[in-house]
Amino acid sequence: MSIQEALKHASSKPAGKRPYFMTPEVERVLAITMALVQELAVSRQRQDTLERLLLAQGVIAPGAVDGFRPDATAAAERALWTQEYLARVLRILQQENEAAALGDELASEDVAVEVARPA
């Protein structure tokens, strides 16, 4: 099978319910992990491309990226980005905690369904 065929089939929607191969909790952690793996792979490829282009054009010297030390402003900006990124990655856990905290309270979606239901 070619890469193009594999990619075509990879995005096909399966028929029926999604099977769980492990517990839902493990599946959730696996989904988070795979999202991170995909993000990291894309970031690594882009970083490699940029470093190679900058080296080839003589813009940076070999080892310049590895030797770079951010100043306080850059370090603070990186720390903020990291916190925002982790919040996005772990969003499902935050949503579950919020839902559990609601307990018996109706969610806004449930209220909308009840209001829309014919009398």
C-alpha positions in Angstrom: 0.0 0.0 0.0 1.3 3.4 -0.9 1.6 6.3 1.6 -1.2 8.1 -0.3 -3.5 5.1 0.0 -2.7 4.7 3.7 -3.5 8.4 4.4 -6.7 8.2 2.4 -7.9 5.2 4.5 -6.6 6.7 7.7 -9.2 9.5 7.6 -12.1 7.3 6.6 -14.9 7.3 9.1 -15.6 3.8 10.5 -19.0 2.4 10.5 -20.7 1.8 13.8 -19.6 2.7 17.3 -16.0 3.4 18.1 -14.5 0.3 19.7 -12.6 0.7 23.0 -9.6 -1.5 23.2 -8.8 -0.5 26.8 -10.7 1.2 29.6 -12.1 4.7 28.7 -9.7 6.3 31.1 -6.7 4.6 29.4 -8.2 5.6 26.0 -8.4 9.2 27.1 -4.7 9.3 28.2 -3.7 7.6 25.0 -5.6 10.2 23.0 -3.9 13.0 24.8 -0.5 11.3 24.3 -1.1 10.8 20.6 -2.1 14.5 20.2 1.2 15.5 21.9 3.1 13.1 19.7 1.6 14.6 16.5 2.3 18.2 17.8 5.9 17.3 18.6 6.6 15.6 15.3 5.3 18.6 13.3 7.2 21.0 15.5 10.4 19.0 15.2 10.2 18.9 11.4 9.6 22.6 11.2 12.5 23.4 13.6 14.8 21.1 11.6 13.8 22.9 8.4 14.4 26.3 9.8 17.8 25.4 11.3 18.9 23.9 8.0 17.7 26.9 6.0 19.4 29.3 8.4 22.6 27.3 8.4 22.7 27.0 4.6 22.2 30.8 4.2 24.9 31.6 6.8 22.5 33.3 9.0 23.4 31.3 12.1 26.5 29.3 13.0 26.5 25.6 13.7 25.5 25.1 17.4 23.9 28.5 17.7 20.4 27.1 18.4 21.7 24.7 21.1 23.8 27.4 22.7 21.0 30.0 22.8 20.0 31.2 26.3 16.7 33.3 26.4 16.7 36.5 28.3 14.1 37.1 31.2 11.4 38.4 28.8 11.7 35.5 26.4 11.8 33.0 29.2 8.6 34.5 30.7 6.9 34.5 27.3 7.9 30.8 26.8 6.6 29.9 30.3 3.2 31.5 29.5 3.0 29.8 26.2 3.7 26.4 27.9 1.0 27.0 30.4 -1.6 27.8 27.7 -0.5 24.8 25.7 -0.8 22.4 28.6 -4.3 23.9 29.3 -5.3 23.1 25.7 -3.9 19.6 25.8 -5.5 18.7 29.1 -8.8 20.4 28.3 -10.7 17.2 28.4 -9.7 16.6 32.0 -10.7 20.1 33.0 -14.1 19.6 31.3 -14.7 16.4 33.1 -13.8 18.0 36.5 -16.2 20.8 35.8 -19.0 18.4 34.8 -18.4 16.4 38.0 -18.5 19.5 40.1 -21.9 20.3 38.6 -23.3 17.1 40.1 -27.1 17.1 39.7 -27.2 20.6 38.1 -28.4 20.7 34.5 -25.9 21.7 31.9 -26.9 24.5 29.5 -27.2 22.0 26.7 -29.7 19.9 28.7 -31.8 23.1 29.4 -31.8 23.9 25.7 -33.0 20.4 24.8 -35.8 20.7 27.4 -36.9 24.1 26.2 -36.9 23.0 22.6 -39.0 19.9 23.3 -42.6 20.2 22.1 -45.2 20.5 24.9 
